[in-house]
Amino acid sequence: VVIPFSKTIGRRHCKITRKPEGYYLSDIGSSNGTYLNNTRIKQGEEYRLRKGDMIRLADNDFRVV
């Protein structure tokens, strides 16, 4: 997904992967960081997403629904 309204979110910023047990978020080398519930996640590690979680990409917030 390309997010055209923000110049601070990189074209290859993070990845959301669907697995049988749920969805997972991972940072793929972004400059401005990927945050899950206000905590910066480590590049290359997967973090399970749950309903209500907040994802921050650079200075933009997205809620998991």
Sequence and secondary structure as in RCSB ss.txt:
>XXXX:A:sequence
VVIPFSKTIGRRHCKITRKPEGYYLSDIGSSNGTYLNNTRIKQGEEYRLRKGDMIRLADNDFRVV
>XXXX:A:secstr
   TT SSS TT EEEEEETTEEEEEE S SS EEETTEE  BT  EE  TT EEEETTEEEE  
